[in-house]
Amino acid sequence: MRTIQLVLDENLEQALNALAQQKGRNVEDLVREGVELLLRHEAFIDDPAWDIIALGEGDVKDLACQHDTYIAESLESEGYS
């Protein structure tokens, strides 16, 4: 790990210290976790693969949960088993 310096305004520092105390963790751990969450979120948002979400329309309401079933049914109807 590397050490960095960080400048926070007083309100943010107080809130971060209070959260660390409430969670029984140190500030450094919370800052690392926050940076990791931000980087994951930004990577998620900037990934062009996510642009396909909600492109289609249909009456199926449980596709996300039952996609394997629908794929299997489609393959069976086309003669695959």
N, C-alpha and C positions, 0 to 999 in steps of 0.2 A: 504494500500500500504506500501511497505517497501522501504527504501532508500538504494541505493548501490553507491559505488564509481566506476568510470570508468576512465581509462587512455587512452587518444587518442593522436595520433601524431598531430603535429601542423597543417598540411594540412587538415586532416580530421576534426579537430575542426573548422578550418576556413570555410570549406565547409558546415559543419553542421550549424554553426552560420548564414552563408549567406542564406541558405535554410530556416531556421527558420524566419529570417527577411523578406525574400521574401514572405513566406506563411502567415506571421502575426501570427505565433505560437511560442511556446517556445521550446527550445532544448529538454527538458524532454519529451514533447509530441511526438516529432519526434523520439526520441530514443525508447520510448515505442512502437510506431507504427512499427518501424523497427524490433524490437525484435519479435513482434507478427507476422509480415509477414514472418520472418525467420522460426519461429516455425511452422507456417502453411505449409510453403513450405517443410520443412524437414519431417513433418508428412505425407504430400502428397507423397513425394518421397519414404519414407520408408514403406508405406502401401503395403503389398503384393497383395492386391486386385487389384491394378493398373497394375499388371503384365499381366492381361488378355487383355489389350488394344492392338488392332491390331493383335490379334491372328488369326482371320478369314480373309477370302478373299471373295470378291463378287463384283457384278456389281452395287449394290445399292449405290448411292452417297449421299442420303439424310437420311440415317438411323438414325443418331443422332436426327434430327429434326422430323422425321415422324415415329419413332419407335412404337408409339401407334397404328397408322393406320396399320402398317405391322403386329403387334401382333393381332389386331382385325380381319384382313383379314385371317390370318393363322387359328385363332380359328374358324371363320365362315366356312372355307373350311373343317375343321375337324368335323363340325356338332354342334359346340357350338354357342349359340347366346346370 
